[in-house]
Amino acid sequence: MRTVQRQAGPVCLDQQPPHQDWGAFIGTACHVTLATSLRMEQLGLCCYCESEVAENDGHIEHMEPRSRNQTRIYDYANLAISCNGGAVEHCGHYKDDRKKNPKHAWDAARFSGPHDPATTSLFCYLPNGAITPTTSDPAKANYLIGYLGLDCPRLNERRKQHARDLIDTLGDQPDSALVNWLRQEYLQIAPDGHLRQFHSLSKAILET
């Protein structure tokens, strides 16, 4: 996970009835505004796996599940854009699906969200597509990897291909001009306000 810089949420979110069912909110003008705001805030990436999330893809994610805390349903600090995780293999839809993910459940003491600057230091991304804990807090990192499915085969393979493309482009002896160009392309925000997918993995390869 990369660190997401929080911004102010849309005013319309604060105007929602506190006990309104989330299903009644979906499809409203405010829901659309909220999704746009979150997607812009996250620079077009999933809050968990850093996949690109197009406007017609993904969903608004409650980091602390609605079933656990009804008072945070319309709390902007609890909301983010998550990808749909393929066939529910990772990220928002996966984390609280007890059939898909029977071994992990919400644990407030171990959950660390993408808006916490300390979260990014929990993980190390390898060129073979793997995500592993750093020495910062291995127990918390392993919990998040399992709870969010960040080590599922689908994600590992996609990260592996991404890393391979970058490494092949770099070659054995990359010159500084090429490295600078790749850093601009893969690490900087594009004119449309988005980042390229797997930003943390790109950073691990290009800034070593």
BABABA-917039 format. One record per residue (C-alpha): z, y, x; residue number from 1. Coordinates in steps of 0.5 Angstrom, whole numbers. Example, Ala and Ser with C-alpha at 12.3 -4.5 7.8 and 13.67 -1.06 7.14 Angstrom:
BEGIN
{roti {16 -9 25} 1}
{roti {14 -2 27} 2}
This chain:
BEGIN
{roti {0 0 0} 1}
{roti {-2 7 2} 2}
{roti {3 13 1} 3}
{roti {1 16 -6} 4}
{roti {3 24 -6} 5}
{roti {6 25 -13} 6}
{roti {3 31 -17} 7}
{roti {5 34 -23} 8}
{roti {3 30 -29} 9}
{roti {-1 32 -35} 10}
{roti {3 37 -40} 11}
{roti {1 32 -46} 12}
{roti {5 26 -43} 13}
{roti {12 30 -44} 14}
{roti {10 31 -52} 15}
{roti {9 24 -54} 16}
{roti {15 21 -58} 17}
{roti {20 18 -54} 18}
{roti {20 11 -58} 19}
{roti {12 11 -59} 20}
{roti {9 4 -58} 21}
{roti {5 4 -52} 22}
{roti {-1 1 -56} 23}
{roti {-1 7 -60} 24}
{roti {-2 11 -54} 25}
{roti {-8 8 -51} 26}
{roti {-14 11 -53} 27}
{roti {-11 18 -55} 28}
{roti {-14 24 -51} 29}
{roti {-8 24 -47} 30}
{roti {-8 17 -45} 31}
{roti {-15 19 -42} 32}
{roti {-12 25 -39} 33}
{roti {-7 21 -36} 34}
{roti {-11 16 -33} 35}
{roti {-16 21 -30} 36}
{roti {-10 25 -27} 37}
{roti {-7 19 -24} 38}
{roti {-14 16 -21} 39}
{roti {-15 23 -18} 40}
{roti {-8 23 -15} 41}
{roti {-9 16 -12} 42}
{roti {-16 18 -9} 43}
{roti {-19 13 -13} 44}
{roti {-15 7 -10} 45}
{roti {-11 2 -14} 46}
{roti {-4 4 -13} 47}
{roti {-2 -3 -10} 48}
{roti {-8 -7 -6} 49}
{roti {-12 -1 -5} 50}
{roti {-18 -3 -8} 51}
{roti {-23 2 -11} 52}
{roti {-22 3 -19} 53}
{roti {-28 6 -22} 54}
{roti {-27 10 -29} 55}
{roti {-28 4 -33} 56}
{roti {-24 -1 -29} 57}
{roti {-16 -1 -28} 58}
{roti {-11 0 -33} 59}
{roti {-5 5 -33} 60}
{roti {1 1 -30} 61}
{roti {8 2 -31} 62}
{roti {12 0 -24} 63}
{roti {18 -1 -28} 64}
{roti {16 -6 -33} 65}
{roti {16 -3 -40} 66}
{roti {20 -9 -42} 67}
{roti {26 -8 -37} 68}
{roti {27 0 -39} 69}
{roti {24 3 -45} 70}
{roti {26 10 -43} 71}
{roti {21 10 -38} 72}
{roti {15 8 -42} 73}
{roti {12 16 -42} 74}
{roti {16 17 -35} 75}
{roti {10 20 -30} 76}
{roti {14 18 -24} 77}
{roti {14 11 -27} 78}
{roti {6 11 -28} 79}
{roti {0 9 -23} 80}
{roti {-7 6 -24} 81}
{roti {-7 -1 -22} 82}
{roti {-14 -5 -21} 83}
{roti {-14 -11 -26} 84}
{roti {-13 -16 -21} 85}
{roti {-20 -20 -22} 86}
{roti {-18 -26 -26} 87}
{roti {-10 -24 -26} 88}
{roti {-9 -26 -19} 89}
{roti {-6 -20 -16} 90}
{roti {-3 -13 -18} 91}
{roti {-1 -10 -24} 92}
{roti {-3 -15 -29} 93}
{roti {-1 -20 -25} 94}
{roti {6 -18 -23} 95}
{roti {10 -19 -29} 96}
{roti {6 -25 -32} 97}
{roti {11 -31 -32} 98}
{roti {5 -36 -33} 99}
{roti {1 -33 -27} 100}
{roti {7 -31 -23} 101}
{roti {13 -36 -24} 102}
{roti {16 -35 -18} 103}
{roti {17 -27 -18} 104}
{roti {20 -22 -23} 105}
{roti {22 -15 -23} 106}
{roti {28 -13 -18} 107}
{roti {29 -6 -18} 108}
{roti {33 -7 -11} 109}
{roti {27 -10 -8} 110}
{roti {22 -6 -11} 111}
{roti {19 -1 -7} 112}
{roti {13 3 -10} 113}
{roti {7 7 -7} 114}
{roti {10 14 -8} 115}
{roti {16 12 -3} 116}
{roti {13 14 4} 117}
{roti {18 8 7} 118}
{roti {13 3 3} 119}
{roti {7 3 8} 120}
{roti {12 2 14} 121}
{roti {13 -5 11} 122}
{roti {6 -8 12} 123}
{roti {2 -10 17} 124}
{roti {-6 -11 16} 125}
{roti {-9 -16 20} 126}
{roti {-17 -17 22} 127}
{roti {-17 -24 19} 128}
{roti {-15 -21 12} 129}
{roti {-8 -22 12} 130}
{roti {-2 -18 10} 131}
{roti {4 -19 13} 132}
{roti {11 -16 14} 133}
{roti {13 -11 19} 134}
{roti {20 -12 22} 135}
{roti {22 -6 18} 136}
{roti {25 -10 12} 137}
{roti {21 -17 12} 138}
{roti {25 -19 6} 139}
{roti {23 -13 2} 140}
{roti {16 -14 4} 141}
{roti {15 -21 3} 142}
{roti {18 -20 -4} 143}
{roti {13 -15 -6} 144}
{roti {7 -19 -3} 145}
{roti {9 -25 -7} 146}
{roti {11 -20 -14} 147}
{roti {4 -17 -13} 148}
{roti {0 -22 -11} 149}
{roti {-2 -18 -5} 150}
{roti {-4 -25 -1} 151}
{roti {-8 -28 -6} 152}
{roti {-14 -32 -3} 153}
{roti {-19 -27 -7} 154}
{roti {-16 -21 -3} 155}
{roti {-15 -24 3} 156}
{roti {-23 -25 3} 157}
{roti {-25 -18 1} 158}
{roti {-20 -15 6} 159}
{roti {-23 -20 12} 160}
{roti {-30 -18 10} 161}
{roti {-28 -11 10} 162}
{roti {-25 -12 17} 163}
{roti {-31 -16 19} 164}
{roti {-36 -10 17} 165}
{roti {-32 -5 21} 166}
{roti {-31 -9 27} 167}
{roti {-38 -11 28} 168}
{roti {-40 -4 27} 169}
{roti {-36 -2 33} 170}
{roti {-38 -7 37} 171}
{roti {-35 -9 44} 172}
{roti {-35 -2 47} 173}
{roti {-35 3 42} 174}
{roti {-37 10 44} 175}
{roti {-32 16 42} 176}
{roti {-38 19 37} 177}
{roti {-38 12 33} 178}
{roti {-31 12 33} 179}
{roti {-30 19 30} 180}
{roti {-36 18 25} 181}
{roti {-33 11 22} 182}
{roti {-26 15 22} 183}
{roti {-29 20 18} 184}
{roti {-33 15 13} 185}
{roti {-27 11 12} 186}
{roti {-21 15 13} 187}
{roti {-22 22 10} 188}
{roti {-23 24 3} 189}
{roti {-30 24 1} 190}
{roti {-33 30 -3} 191}
{roti {-32 26 -10} 192}
{roti {-24 26 -8} 193}
{roti {-24 19 -7} 194}
{roti {-22 15 -1} 195}
{roti {-26 8 1} 196}
{roti {-22 2 -1} 197}
{roti {-17 -2 4} 198}
{roti {-15 5 7} 199}
{roti {-9 2 11} 200}
{roti {-13 -4 14} 201}
{roti {-19 1 16} 202}
{roti {-13 5 19} 203}
{roti {-10 -1 23} 204}
{roti {-17 -2 26} 205}
{roti {-20 5 27} 206}
{roti {-13 8 30} 207}
{roti {-11 2 35} 208}
